[in-house]
């Protein structure tokens, strides 16, 4: 199980994540989207296409543009279509089976 946390709050939890270029992508169905707010930020990857960004908000704490997603990736990025990845102060780790 891979989890993503911000300020001790789990914001994503999945057994179906995908790792690409050192980033863990979570299926959108495994992300608690209520913690994410879309922003106007957009970036372009030469092989994945256009990424849209989200702020992650837990109570009064906001981590700006700390999540991104490829809604309509290029064909090489199709495996992560509508998946969400995190960075900045979002902690992504493997949860132990204990």
Steps between C-alpha positions, in 0.01 A plus 500: 500500500636842402372805685536875457473723806497870571508632856433144632185470288480218245404655166553194279528129563541232234613152412482595132747786475745531210857630528635700207819709508520485883142623544220286641169541317179410683177406324262790551254259666760447776557872561285690750423774248327712766852604613596618149406829336577554128734788418578680175849351480574290193828343390599298196697176488636408154373141522210517749337823386333774706479469877248689709569581866323506835560662837478255789308639797473347848319725745673840471818354343543537125777349289482689171515311169614185680295251299472452126310289252495424129134510395569433132859378471680422179491133400826418682349627828165324466562276805479801731195663343311671786748373760632748759859546618635709787814692592624787719390442864280201419653183648460188287599173662440130502287391794635191673294181519539482880 
